[in-house]
Amino acid sequence: MSHYDKHVFFCVNQRAAGEDCCANFGAQKMRDYVKDKVKTLGLDAEGNRIRINSAGCMGRCDEGPVLVVYPEGVWYTYIDESDLDEIIEEHLKNGRAVERLKL
């Protein structure tokens, strides 16, 4: 049994100037937004155990910004907080992948 029900990894990698990378899209700020929202909603507490983490390059920078949700292994891209709110509500809370944001 996994320690977490869901584990979300945000690529926050910064590549050399001019190269595509998730950091160019404010990935750290977006990761912080989701981490705070998950905590506010109590989704990180016992019974939900959702963990939000930063990750280095996950090899999909040309599709970025990206995050992946485990154990399902569902990859997402996003534009803004409203996309992330939809991932939180649909996938993290209700277990339904957000098809329009999947990679």
C-alpha positions in Angstrom: 0.0 0.0 0.0 1.3 3.4 -0.9 2.0 6.0 1.8 -0.1 8.6 -0.2 -3.4 8.1 -2.0 -2.2 10.5 -4.7 1.2 12.0 -5.4 1.5 15.0 -7.7 4.8 16.0 -9.2 5.2 19.5 -10.8 8.1 20.0 -13.1 9.7 23.2 -12.0 12.9 22.8 -14.0 14.8 25.8 -15.2 16.9 25.2 -18.4 19.4 27.6 -20.0 18.1 30.9 -21.3 16.0 30.5 -24.4 15.2 26.8 -24.0 11.7 25.5 -23.4 11.2 24.6 -19.7 8.3 24.5 -17.2 9.9 27.3 -15.1 9.3 29.7 -18.0 5.6 29.2 -17.3 5.7 30.0 -13.6 5.6 26.4 -12.6 6.9 27.0 -9.0 4.1 29.5 -8.3 1.5 27.1 -9.7 2.9 24.3 -7.6 2.7 26.5 -4.5 -0.9 27.4 -5.4 -1.9 23.8 -5.6 0.0 22.8 -2.4 -1.8 25.6 -0.5 -5.2 24.8 -2.0 -4.8 21.1 -1.2 -3.9 22.0 2.4 -6.8 24.4 2.7 -9.2 21.8 1.5 -7.8 19.2 3.9 -6.8 16.9 1.1 -3.4 16.4 2.6 -4.9 15.0 5.9 -5.4 11.5 7.0 -8.0 9.8 4.9 -7.0 11.7 1.7 -3.2 11.9 1.8 -2.5 13.9 -1.3 1.1 15.0 -1.6 2.3 17.9 -3.8 6.0 17.9 -4.8 8.4 19.8 -7.0 10.4 17.8 -9.5 13.3 18.4 -11.8 13.0 17.9 -15.5 10.6 15.1 -16.5 11.6 15.2 -20.1 8.4 16.8 -21.5 9.4 20.5 -21.5 8.2 21.0 -25.1 4.7 20.2 -23.8 5.0 22.2 -20.6 4.2 23.2 -18.1 3.6 19.7 -16.9 2.6 17.8 -13.8 1.9 14.1 -13.3 -0.5 12.4 -10.8 0.4 9.0 -9.4 -0.5 6.2 -8.9 -2.5 6.7 -12.1 0.4 8.1 -14.1 -1.8 10.8 -15.6 0.2 13.6 -17.2 -1.3 17.1 -17.5 -0.5 20.5 -18.9 -2.1 23.7 -17.6 -2.4 27.4 -18.4 -3.6 29.0 -15.1 -5.1 28.5 -11.7 -8.6 27.6 -13.2 -7.0 24.6 -15.0 -5.4 23.6 -11.7 -8.6 24.0 -9.8 -10.3 21.7 -12.3 -7.5 19.1 -11.8 -7.9 19.4 -8.0 -11.7 19.1 -8.1 -12.1 16.4 -10.7 -9.0 14.2 -10.4 -7.7 14.7 -6.8 -11.1 14.9 -5.1 -13.3 12.8 -7.4 -10.9 10.5 -9.2 -11.8 11.5 -12.7 -9.1 12.5 -15.1 -9.5 15.9 -16.8 -9.4 14.8 -20.5 -8.9 18.3 -22.0 -5.7 18.8 -20.0 -4.2 15.4 -20.4 -1.0 14.9 -22.4 
